[in-house]
Amino acid sequence: MNKCLGVVLAGGLSSRMGQDKSQLSRNDISMLQYSKQLLTDCNVDDIVISGNNHQVSDLYTNAGPLGGIYSVIKQRQPQSLLILPVDLPLMTSETLNQLKMAGELKQQACYFNDHYLPLYLPINAYSELFFAQAFKHFDGKGPSIRALLKQIPHQVLTPVNTQTLFNSNTPEQWQQAKTIFKRSSYV
C-alpha cells in the first residue's frame, strides 16, 4: 500500500500579508492547525510542516514551494505527498481528498485546474528525475511547480467547489476569506 505523507507548506516570508500566515486565526485556531486538521481528515499516514521555523527546514534558501517539497522528499523519503499551502482558508477536506483519491487511483500527480497547489505528488522515477536535475546546480532561484508538472504524468481535476481554492496572500484577501468562512458551511 502506498503511504502518503501530508505536507503543510509554511515556509514563505508572508511579505504581502505583513505577518506570518500560518498564525492567522481561523475561527479560533491558527491556519497551521486548520491545515493540519484538513490533512488528518484525509487519512494521510503522517503530517510534516515544511519551513525553516517548522519540522522540515529548507535545504536551499529562497527556492520557493518546490524547494520546500524537495526538502521534505530528501529528509523524509515518502512514497507520495499530499501538499497543502497554509494560505487556503476556505479549503475543505472533501476537496483535498478528491486530489488524494484521484492521485492514488492513477498514480499520477493531481492538481486543480488553474491551481498548482494543493497537489498530490507520487514519488516515482518521473518526480525523482525532475528533482535531481532541478537541484543539481541550484543557482539561487528555485524551479516552479509548473515546470515540475510539465515533465511528469499528471491529471488536472475540477473541484466540486472552486471557492475552496481561494488564496489569502494579502490582508484584503484575508478579510474576504474571513467573511466567507464565518458562514456555517465553512466552520
PyMOL commands that place a pseudoatom at each C-alpha (Angstrom):
pseudoatom trace, name=CA, resn=MET, resi=1, chain=A, elem=C, hetatm=0, pos=[0.000, 0.000, 0.000]
pseudoatom trace, name=CA, resn=ASN, resi=2, chain=A, elem=C, hetatm=0, pos=[1.184, 3.486, -0.872]
pseudoatom trace, name=CA, resn=LYS, resi=3, chain=A, elem=C, hetatm=0, pos=[1.982, 5.553, 2.192]
pseudoatom trace, name=CA, resn=CYS, resi=4, chain=A, elem=C, hetatm=0, pos=[1.010, 9.206, 1.822]
pseudoatom trace, name=CA, resn=LEU, resi=5, chain=A, elem=C, hetatm=0, pos=[2.718, 11.984, 3.771]
pseudoatom trace, name=CA, resn=GLY, resi=6, chain=A, elem=C, hetatm=0, pos=[0.715, 15.150, 4.349]
pseudoatom trace, name=CA, resn=VAL, resi=7, chain=A, elem=C, hetatm=0, pos=[2.747, 18.333, 3.908]
pseudoatom trace, name=CA, resn=VAL, resi=8, chain=A, elem=C, hetatm=0, pos=[1.800, 21.833, 5.030]
pseudoatom trace, name=CA, resn=LEU, resi=9, chain=A, elem=C, hetatm=0, pos=[3.867, 24.409, 3.165]
pseudoatom trace, name=CA, resn=ALA, resi=10, chain=A, elem=C, hetatm=0, pos=[4.523, 27.145, 5.732]
pseudoatom trace, name=CA, resn=GLY, resi=11, chain=A, elem=C, hetatm=0, pos=[7.978, 28.378, 4.772]
pseudoatom trace, name=CA, resn=GLY, resi=12, chain=A, elem=C, hetatm=0, pos=[7.101, 31.527, 2.857]
pseudoatom trace, name=CA, resn=LEU, resi=13, chain=A, elem=C, hetatm=0, pos=[8.016, 35.017, 4.013]
pseudoatom trace, name=CA, resn=SER, resi=14, chain=A, elem=C, hetatm=0, pos=[4.377, 36.226, 4.176]
pseudoatom trace, name=CA, resn=SER, resi=15, chain=A, elem=C, hetatm=0, pos=[5.677, 39.597, 2.963]
pseudoatom trace, name=CA, resn=ARG, resi=16, chain=A, elem=C, hetatm=0, pos=[2.435, 40.643, 1.246]
pseudoatom trace, name=CA, resn=MET, resi=17, chain=A, elem=C, hetatm=0, pos=[0.391, 39.657, 4.301]
pseudoatom trace, name=CA, resn=GLY, resi=18, chain=A, elem=C, hetatm=0, pos=[2.686, 41.543, 6.668]
pseudoatom trace, name=CA, resn=GLN, resi=19, chain=A, elem=C, hetatm=0, pos=[2.515, 38.758, 9.261]
pseudoatom trace, name=CA, resn=ASP, resi=20, chain=A, elem=C, hetatm=0, pos=[3.037, 35.007, 9.422]
pseudoatom trace, name=CA, resn=LYS, resi=21, chain=A, elem=C, hetatm=0, pos=[0.119, 33.459, 7.504]
pseudoatom trace, name=CA, resn=SER, resi=22, chain=A, elem=C, hetatm=0, pos=[0.414, 30.217, 9.449]
pseudoatom trace, name=CA, resn=GLN, resi=23, chain=A, elem=C, hetatm=0, pos=[-0.514, 32.057, 12.654]
pseudoatom trace, name=CA, resn=LEU, resi=24, chain=A, elem=C, hetatm=0, pos=[-3.610, 33.838, 11.317]
pseudoatom trace, name=CA, resn=SER, resi=25, chain=A, elem=C, hetatm=0, pos=[-6.655, 32.830, 13.324]
pseudoatom trace, name=CA, resn=ARG, resi=26, chain=A, elem=C, hetatm=0, pos=[-9.449, 30.988, 11.532]
pseudoatom trace, name=CA, resn=ASN, resi=27, chain=A, elem=C, hetatm=0, pos=[-12.425, 30.514, 13.862]
pseudoatom trace, name=CA, resn=ASP, resi=28, chain=A, elem=C, hetatm=0, pos=[-10.172, 30.384, 16.941]
pseudoatom trace, name=CA, resn=ILE, resi=29, chain=A, elem=C, hetatm=0, pos=[-7.490, 28.067, 15.516]
pseudoatom trace, name=CA, resn=SER, resi=30, chain=A, elem=C, hetatm=0, pos=[-4.382, 29.011, 13.561]
pseudoatom trace, name=CA, resn=MET, resi=31, chain=A, elem=C, hetatm=0, pos=[-4.183, 28.420, 9.833]
pseudoatom trace, name=CA, resn=LEU, resi=32, chain=A, elem=C, hetatm=0, pos=[-1.384, 25.976, 10.603]
pseudoatom trace, name=CA, resn=GLN, resi=33, chain=A, elem=C, hetatm=0, pos=[-3.650, 23.922, 12.875]
pseudoatom trace, name=CA, resn=TYR, resi=34, chain=A, elem=C, hetatm=0, pos=[-6.513, 24.183, 10.382]
pseudoatom trace, name=CA, resn=SER, resi=35, chain=A, elem=C, hetatm=0, pos=[-4.267, 22.901, 7.573]
pseudoatom trace, name=CA, resn=LYS, resi=36, chain=A, elem=C, hetatm=0, pos=[-3.043, 20.003, 9.703]
pseudoatom trace, name=CA, resn=GLN, resi=37, chain=A, elem=C, hetatm=0, pos=[-6.645, 19.077, 10.558]
pseudoatom trace, name=CA, resn=LEU, resi=38, chain=A, elem=C, hetatm=0, pos=[-7.600, 19.031, 6.870]
pseudoatom trace, name=CA, resn=LEU, resi=39, chain=A, elem=C, hetatm=0, pos=[-4.759, 16.623, 6.135]
pseudoatom trace, name=CA, resn=THR, resi=40, chain=A, elem=C, hetatm=0, pos=[-5.674, 14.476, 9.145]
pseudoatom trace, name=CA, resn=ASP, resi=41, chain=A, elem=C, hetatm=0, pos=[-9.244, 14.285, 7.820]
pseudoatom trace, name=CA, resn=CYS, resi=42, chain=A, elem=C, hetatm=0, pos=[-7.813, 12.932, 4.521]
pseudoatom trace, name=CA, resn=ASN, resi=43, chain=A, elem=C, hetatm=0, pos=[-6.269, 9.947, 6.326]
pseudoatom trace, name=CA, resn=VAL, resi=44, chain=A, elem=C, hetatm=0, pos=[-2.656, 10.635, 5.440]
pseudoatom trace, name=CA, resn=ASP, resi=45, chain=A, elem=C, hetatm=0, pos=[-0.116, 8.424, 7.211]
pseudoatom trace, name=CA, resn=ASP, resi=46, chain=A, elem=C, hetatm=0, pos=[1.770, 11.311, 8.821]
pseudoatom trace, name=CA, resn=ILE, resi=47, chain=A, elem=C, hetatm=0, pos=[1.975, 15.114, 8.570]
pseudoatom trace, name=CA, resn=VAL, resi=48, chain=A, elem=C, hetatm=0, pos=[5.000, 17.399, 8.423]
pseudoatom trace, name=CA, resn=ILE, resi=49, chain=A, elem=C, hetatm=0, pos=[5.292, 21.157, 8.337]
pseudoatom trace, name=CA, resn=SER, resi=50, chain=A, elem=C, hetatm=0, pos=[7.747, 22.486, 5.762]
pseudoatom trace, name=CA, resn=GLY, resi=51, chain=A, elem=C, hetatm=0, pos=[9.555, 25.727, 6.560]
pseudoatom trace, name=CA, resn=ASN, resi=52, chain=A, elem=C, hetatm=0, pos=[12.644, 26.911, 8.376]
pseudoatom trace, name=CA, resn=ASN, resi=53, chain=A, elem=C, hetatm=0, pos=[10.696, 27.603, 11.577]
pseudoatom trace, name=CA, resn=HIS, resi=54, chain=A, elem=C, hetatm=0, pos=[8.993, 24.219, 11.463]
pseudoatom trace, name=CA, resn=GLN, resi=55, chain=A, elem=C, hetatm=0, pos=[9.754, 20.466, 11.281]
pseudoatom trace, name=CA, resn=VAL, resi=56, chain=A, elem=C, hetatm=0, pos=[11.436, 20.273, 7.875]
pseudoatom trace, name=CA, resn=SER, resi=57, chain=A, elem=C, hetatm=0, pos=[13.879, 23.088, 7.148]
pseudoatom trace, name=CA, resn=ASP, resi=58, chain=A, elem=C, hetatm=0, pos=[14.607, 24.114, 3.584]
pseudoatom trace, name=CA, resn=LEU, resi=59, chain=A, elem=C, hetatm=0, pos=[17.748, 22.601, 2.102]
pseudoatom trace, name=CA, resn=TYR, resi=60, chain=A, elem=C, hetatm=0, pos=[18.005, 25.588, -0.275]
pseudoatom trace, name=CA, resn=THR, resi=61, chain=A, elem=C, hetatm=0, pos=[17.261, 29.196, 0.660]
pseudoatom trace, name=CA, resn=ASN, resi=62, chain=A, elem=C, hetatm=0, pos=[14.655, 31.046, -1.411]
pseudoatom trace, name=CA, resn=ALA, resi=63, chain=A, elem=C, hetatm=0, pos=[13.823, 28.020, -3.556]
pseudoatom trace, name=CA, resn=GLY, resi=64, chain=A, elem=C, hetatm=0, pos=[10.071, 28.612, -3.276]
pseudoatom trace, name=CA, resn=PRO, resi=65, chain=A, elem=C, hetatm=0, pos=[7.394, 25.976, -2.695]
pseudoatom trace, name=CA, resn=LEU, resi=66, chain=A, elem=C, hetatm=0, pos=[9.224, 23.381, -4.772]
pseudoatom trace, name=CA, resn=GLY, resi=67, chain=A, elem=C, hetatm=0, pos=[12.297, 23.856, -2.592]
pseudoatom trace, name=CA, resn=GLY, resi=68, chain=A, elem=C, hetatm=0, pos=[10.174, 23.036, 0.443]
pseudoatom trace, name=CA, resn=ILE, resi=69, chain=A, elem=C, hetatm=0, pos=[8.710, 19.993, -1.281]
pseudoatom trace, name=CA, resn=TYR, resi=70, chain=A, elem=C, hetatm=0, pos=[12.171, 18.802, -2.309]
pseudoatom trace, name=CA, resn=SER, resi=71, chain=A, elem=C, hetatm=0, pos=[13.407, 19.249, 1.263]
pseudoatom trace, name=CA, resn=VAL, resi=72, chain=A, elem=C, hetatm=0, pos=[10.560, 17.055, 2.546]
pseudoatom trace, name=CA, resn=ILE, resi=73, chain=A, elem=C, hetatm=0, pos=[11.320, 14.384, -0.047]
pseudoatom trace, name=CA, resn=LYS, resi=74, chain=A, elem=C, hetatm=0, pos=[15.039, 14.325, 0.783]
pseudoatom trace, name=CA, resn=GLN, resi=75, chain=A, elem=C, hetatm=0, pos=[14.555, 14.348, 4.561]
pseudoatom trace, name=CA, resn=ARG, resi=76, chain=A, elem=C, hetatm=0, pos=[11.513, 12.025, 4.863]
pseudoatom trace, name=CA, resn=GLN, resi=77, chain=A, elem=C, hetatm=0, pos=[11.691, 9.799, 1.760]
pseudoatom trace, name=CA, resn=PRO, resi=78, chain=A, elem=C, hetatm=0, pos=[7.909, 9.369, 1.333]
pseudoatom trace, name=CA, resn=GLN, resi=79, chain=A, elem=C, hetatm=0, pos=[6.106, 7.295, -1.285]
pseudoatom trace, name=CA, resn=SER, resi=80, chain=A, elem=C, hetatm=0, pos=[3.655, 10.096, -2.050]
pseudoatom trace, name=CA, resn=LEU, resi=81, chain=A, elem=C, hetatm=0, pos=[2.761, 13.563, -0.809]
pseudoatom trace, name=CA, resn=LEU, resi=82, chain=A, elem=C, hetatm=0, pos=[-0.492, 15.418, -0.291]
pseudoatom trace, name=CA, resn=ILE, resi=83, chain=A, elem=C, hetatm=0, pos=[0.709, 19.025, -0.271]
pseudoatom trace, name=CA, resn=LEU, resi=84, chain=A, elem=C, hetatm=0, pos=[-1.315, 21.916, 1.133]
pseudoatom trace, name=CA, resn=PRO, resi=85, chain=A, elem=C, hetatm=0, pos=[-0.146, 25.529, 1.349]
pseudoatom trace, name=CA, resn=VAL, resi=86, chain=A, elem=C, hetatm=0, pos=[-1.001, 27.227, 4.625]
pseudoatom trace, name=CA, resn=ASP, resi=87, chain=A, elem=C, hetatm=0, pos=[-2.846, 30.093, 2.904]
pseudoatom trace, name=CA, resn=LEU, resi=88, chain=A, elem=C, hetatm=0, pos=[-6.049, 28.364, 1.735]
pseudoatom trace, name=CA, resn=PRO, resi=89, chain=A, elem=C, hetatm=0, pos=[-8.565, 29.294, 4.458]
pseudoatom trace, name=CA, resn=LEU, resi=90, chain=A, elem=C, hetatm=0, pos=[-11.606, 28.011, 2.533]
pseudoatom trace, name=CA, resn=MET, resi=91, chain=A, elem=C, hetatm=0, pos=[-10.156, 24.595, 1.727]
pseudoatom trace, name=CA, resn=THR, resi=92, chain=A, elem=C, hetatm=0, pos=[-12.227, 21.609, 2.799]
pseudoatom trace, name=CA, resn=SER, resi=93, chain=A, elem=C, hetatm=0, pos=[-11.195, 18.039, 3.489]
pseudoatom trace, name=CA, resn=GLU, resi=94, chain=A, elem=C, hetatm=0, pos=[-13.625, 16.912, 0.757]
pseudoatom trace, name=CA, resn=THR, resi=95, chain=A, elem=C, hetatm=0, pos=[-11.814, 18.967, -1.875]
pseudoatom trace, name=CA, resn=LEU, resi=96, chain=A, elem=C, hetatm=0, pos=[-8.403, 17.843, -0.646]
pseudoatom trace, name=CA, resn=ASN, resi=97, chain=A, elem=C, hetatm=0, pos=[-9.492, 14.214, -0.508]
pseudoatom trace, name=CA, resn=GLN, resi=98, chain=A, elem=C, hetatm=0, pos=[-10.653, 14.491, -4.142]
pseudoatom trace, name=CA, resn=LEU, resi=99, chain=A, elem=C, hetatm=0, pos=[-6.991, 15.086, -5.090]
pseudoatom trace, name=CA, resn=LYS, resi=100, chain=A, elem=C, hetatm=0, pos=[-5.671, 12.282, -2.923]
pseudoatom trace, name=CA, resn=MET, resi=101, chain=A, elem=C, hetatm=0, pos=[-8.148, 9.702, -4.198]
pseudoatom trace, name=CA, resn=ALA, resi=102, chain=A, elem=C, hetatm=0, pos=[-7.589, 10.578, -7.877]
pseudoatom trace, name=CA, resn=GLY, resi=103, chain=A, elem=C, hetatm=0, pos=[-3.815, 10.573, -7.419]
pseudoatom trace, name=CA, resn=GLU, resi=104, chain=A, elem=C, hetatm=0, pos=[-3.767, 7.242, -5.647]
pseudoatom trace, name=CA, resn=LEU, resi=105, chain=A, elem=C, hetatm=0, pos=[-6.033, 5.706, -8.258]
pseudoatom trace, name=CA, resn=LYS, resi=106, chain=A, elem=C, hetatm=0, pos=[-3.980, 6.902, -11.252]
pseudoatom trace, name=CA, resn=GLN, resi=107, chain=A, elem=C, hetatm=0, pos=[-0.575, 7.012, -9.510]
pseudoatom trace, name=CA, resn=GLN, resi=108, chain=A, elem=C, hetatm=0, pos=[-0.063, 10.433, -11.075]
pseudoatom trace, name=CA, resn=ALA, resi=109, chain=A, elem=C, hetatm=0, pos=[0.349, 13.958, -9.839]
pseudoatom trace, name=CA, resn=CYS, resi=110, chain=A, elem=C, hetatm=0, pos=[-3.060, 15.625, -9.449]
pseudoatom trace, name=CA, resn=TYR, resi=111, chain=A, elem=C, hetatm=0, pos=[-3.966, 19.277, -9.095]
pseudoatom trace, name=CA, resn=PHE, resi=112, chain=A, elem=C, hetatm=0, pos=[-6.965, 21.509, -9.766]
pseudoatom trace, name=CA, resn=ASN, resi=113, chain=A, elem=C, hetatm=0, pos=[-7.322, 23.488, -12.977]
pseudoatom trace, name=CA, resn=ASP, resi=114, chain=A, elem=C, hetatm=0, pos=[-5.627, 26.895, -12.721]
pseudoatom trace, name=CA, resn=HIS, resi=115, chain=A, elem=C, hetatm=0, pos=[-4.166, 25.987, -9.281]
pseudoatom trace, name=CA, resn=TYR, resi=116, chain=A, elem=C, hetatm=0, pos=[-0.929, 24.018, -8.899]
pseudoatom trace, name=CA, resn=LEU, resi=117, chain=A, elem=C, hetatm=0, pos=[-1.448, 23.814, -5.138]
pseudoatom trace, name=CA, resn=PRO, resi=118, chain=A, elem=C, hetatm=0, pos=[-2.782, 21.835, -3.370]
pseudoatom trace, name=CA, resn=LEU, resi=119, chain=A, elem=C, hetatm=0, pos=[-1.046, 18.932, -5.073]
pseudoatom trace, name=CA, resn=TYR, resi=120, chain=A, elem=C, hetatm=0, pos=[-0.962, 15.154, -4.828]
pseudoatom trace, name=CA, resn=LEU, resi=121, chain=A, elem=C, hetatm=0, pos=[2.531, 14.015, -5.841]
pseudoatom trace, name=CA, resn=PRO, resi=122, chain=A, elem=C, hetatm=0, pos=[3.668, 10.394, -6.112]
pseudoatom trace, name=CA, resn=ILE, resi=123, chain=A, elem=C, hetatm=0, pos=[7.397, 9.979, -5.595]
pseudoatom trace, name=CA, resn=ASN, resi=124, chain=A, elem=C, hetatm=0, pos=[8.441, 7.877, -8.561]
pseudoatom trace, name=CA, resn=ALA, resi=125, chain=A, elem=C, hetatm=0, pos=[11.065, 7.819, -11.297]
pseudoatom trace, name=CA, resn=TYR, resi=126, chain=A, elem=C, hetatm=0, pos=[9.477, 10.847, -13.027]
pseudoatom trace, name=CA, resn=SER, resi=127, chain=A, elem=C, hetatm=0, pos=[9.469, 13.107, -9.982]
pseudoatom trace, name=CA, resn=GLU, resi=128, chain=A, elem=C, hetatm=0, pos=[12.856, 11.866, -8.748]
pseudoatom trace, name=CA, resn=LEU, resi=129, chain=A, elem=C, hetatm=0, pos=[14.457, 12.650, -12.117]
pseudoatom trace, name=CA, resn=PHE, resi=130, chain=A, elem=C, hetatm=0, pos=[12.941, 16.131, -12.174]
pseudoatom trace, name=CA, resn=PHE, resi=131, chain=A, elem=C, hetatm=0, pos=[14.173, 16.980, -8.667]
pseudoatom trace, name=CA, resn=ALA, resi=132, chain=A, elem=C, hetatm=0, pos=[17.644, 15.530, -9.310]
pseudoatom trace, name=CA, resn=GLN, resi=133, chain=A, elem=C, hetatm=0, pos=[18.035, 17.723, -12.382]
pseudoatom trace, name=CA, resn=ALA, resi=134, chain=A, elem=C, hetatm=0, pos=[16.377, 20.818, -10.916]
pseudoatom trace, name=CA, resn=PHE, resi=135, chain=A, elem=C, hetatm=0, pos=[18.551, 20.975, -7.820]
pseudoatom trace, name=CA, resn=LYS, resi=136, chain=A, elem=C, hetatm=0, pos=[21.804, 19.562, -9.240]
pseudoatom trace, name=CA, resn=HIS, resi=137, chain=A, elem=C, hetatm=0, pos=[23.165, 23.036, -9.985]
pseudoatom trace, name=CA, resn=PHE, resi=138, chain=A, elem=C, hetatm=0, pos=[20.945, 25.252, -7.844]
pseudoatom trace, name=CA, resn=ASP, resi=139, chain=A, elem=C, hetatm=0, pos=[21.561, 28.868, -8.819]
pseudoatom trace, name=CA, resn=GLY, resi=140, chain=A, elem=C, hetatm=0, pos=[19.581, 30.635, -6.114]
pseudoatom trace, name=CA, resn=LYS, resi=141, chain=A, elem=C, hetatm=0, pos=[16.211, 30.556, -7.875]
pseudoatom trace, name=CA, resn=GLY, resi=142, chain=A, elem=C, hetatm=0, pos=[14.034, 27.528, -7.394]
pseudoatom trace, name=CA, resn=PRO, resi=143, chain=A, elem=C, hetatm=0, pos=[12.181, 25.784, -10.202]
pseudoatom trace, name=CA, resn=SER, resi=144, chain=A, elem=C, hetatm=0, pos=[8.433, 26.242, -10.402]
pseudoatom trace, name=CA, resn=ILE, resi=145, chain=A, elem=C, hetatm=0, pos=[5.688, 23.738, -9.754]
pseudoatom trace, name=CA, resn=ARG, resi=146, chain=A, elem=C, hetatm=0, pos=[4.564, 24.422, -13.324]
pseudoatom trace, name=CA, resn=ALA, resi=147, chain=A, elem=C, hetatm=0, pos=[7.981, 23.211, -14.558]
pseudoatom trace, name=CA, resn=LEU, resi=148, chain=A, elem=C, hetatm=0, pos=[7.594, 20.029, -12.487]
pseudoatom trace, name=CA, resn=LEU, resi=149, chain=A, elem=C, hetatm=0, pos=[4.144, 19.308, -13.853]
pseudoatom trace, name=CA, resn=LYS, resi=150, chain=A, elem=C, hetatm=0, pos=[5.290, 19.814, -17.452]
pseudoatom trace, name=CA, resn=GLN, resi=151, chain=A, elem=C, hetatm=0, pos=[7.733, 16.927, -17.016]
pseudoatom trace, name=CA, resn=ILE, resi=152, chain=A, elem=C, hetatm=0, pos=[5.736, 14.333, -15.092]
pseudoatom trace, name=CA, resn=PRO, resi=153, chain=A, elem=C, hetatm=0, pos=[2.481, 12.455, -15.767]
pseudoatom trace, name=CA, resn=HIS, resi=154, chain=A, elem=C, hetatm=0, pos=[-0.385, 14.359, -14.197]
pseudoatom trace, name=CA, resn=GLN, resi=155, chain=A, elem=C, hetatm=0, pos=[-4.113, 14.773, -14.110]
pseudoatom trace, name=CA, resn=VAL, resi=156, chain=A, elem=C, hetatm=0, pos=[-5.970, 18.085, -13.862]
pseudoatom trace, name=CA, resn=LEU, resi=157, chain=A, elem=C, hetatm=0, pos=[-9.191, 17.977, -11.855]
pseudoatom trace, name=CA, resn=THR, resi=158, chain=A, elem=C, hetatm=0, pos=[-12.124, 20.327, -11.433]
pseudoatom trace, name=CA, resn=PRO, resi=159, chain=A, elem=C, hetatm=0, pos=[-13.029, 20.888, -7.793]
pseudoatom trace, name=CA, resn=VAL, resi=160, chain=A, elem=C, hetatm=0, pos=[-16.611, 20.459, -6.689]
pseudoatom trace, name=CA, resn=ASN, resi=161, chain=A, elem=C, hetatm=0, pos=[-16.420, 23.948, -5.154]
pseudoatom trace, name=CA, resn=THR, resi=162, chain=A, elem=C, hetatm=0, pos=[-13.898, 26.338, -6.733]
pseudoatom trace, name=CA, resn=GLN, resi=163, chain=A, elem=C, hetatm=0, pos=[-14.220, 28.733, -3.797]
pseudoatom trace, name=CA, resn=THR, resi=164, chain=A, elem=C, hetatm=0, pos=[-12.188, 26.294, -1.673]
pseudoatom trace, name=CA, resn=LEU, resi=165, chain=A, elem=C, hetatm=0, pos=[-9.115, 27.305, -3.708]
pseudoatom trace, name=CA, resn=PHE, resi=166, chain=A, elem=C, hetatm=0, pos=[-9.313, 30.968, -2.647]
pseudoatom trace, name=CA, resn=ASN, resi=167, chain=A, elem=C, hetatm=0, pos=[-5.800, 32.032, -1.704]
pseudoatom trace, name=CA, resn=SER, resi=168, chain=A, elem=C, hetatm=0, pos=[-5.113, 34.619, 1.013]
pseudoatom trace, name=CA, resn=ASN, resi=169, chain=A, elem=C, hetatm=0, pos=[-1.823, 36.422, 0.461]
pseudoatom trace, name=CA, resn=THR, resi=170, chain=A, elem=C, hetatm=0, pos=[-2.819, 39.971, 1.437]
pseudoatom trace, name=CA, resn=PRO, resi=171, chain=A, elem=C, hetatm=0, pos=[-4.744, 41.500, 4.357]
pseudoatom trace, name=CA, resn=GLU, resi=172, chain=A, elem=C, hetatm=0, pos=[-7.574, 42.337, 1.933]
pseudoatom trace, name=CA, resn=GLN, resi=173, chain=A, elem=C, hetatm=0, pos=[-7.832, 38.736, 0.746]
pseudoatom trace, name=CA, resn=TRP, resi=174, chain=A, elem=C, hetatm=0, pos=[-7.740, 37.541, 4.354]
pseudoatom trace, name=CA, resn=GLN, resi=175, chain=A, elem=C, hetatm=0, pos=[-10.670, 39.847, 5.219]
pseudoatom trace, name=CA, resn=GLN, resi=176, chain=A, elem=C, hetatm=0, pos=[-12.629, 38.465, 2.241]
pseudoatom trace, name=CA, resn=ALA, resi=177, chain=A, elem=C, hetatm=0, pos=[-11.933, 34.924, 3.398]
pseudoatom trace, name=CA, resn=LYS, resi=178, chain=A, elem=C, hetatm=0, pos=[-12.953, 35.717, 6.992]
pseudoatom trace, name=CA, resn=THR, resi=179, chain=A, elem=C, hetatm=0, pos=[-16.305, 36.989, 5.769]
pseudoatom trace, name=CA, resn=ILE, resi=180, chain=A, elem=C, hetatm=0, pos=[-16.851, 33.705, 3.920]
pseudoatom trace, name=CA, resn=PHE, resi=181, chain=A, elem=C, hetatm=0, pos=[-15.558, 31.169, 6.462]
pseudoatom trace, name=CA, resn=LYS, resi=182, chain=A, elem=C, hetatm=0, pos=[-17.596, 32.703, 9.257]
pseudoatom trace, name=CA, resn=ARG, resi=183, chain=A, elem=C, hetatm=0, pos=[-20.628, 31.299, 7.450]
pseudoatom trace, name=CA, resn=SER, resi=184, chain=A, elem=C, hetatm=0, pos=[-21.700, 27.931, 8.819]
pseudoatom trace, name=CA, resn=SER, resi=185, chain=A, elem=C, hetatm=0, pos=[-20.701, 25.934, 5.697]
pseudoatom trace, name=CA, resn=TYR, resi=186, chain=A, elem=C, hetatm=0, pos=[-17.030, 26.742, 6.331]
pseudoatom trace, name=CA, resn=VAL, resi=187, chain=A, elem=C, hetatm=0, pos=[-16.817, 26.178, 10.075]
for i in range(1, 187): cmd.bond("trace and resi %d" % i, "trace and resi %d" % (i + 1))
show_as sticks, trace
zoom trace
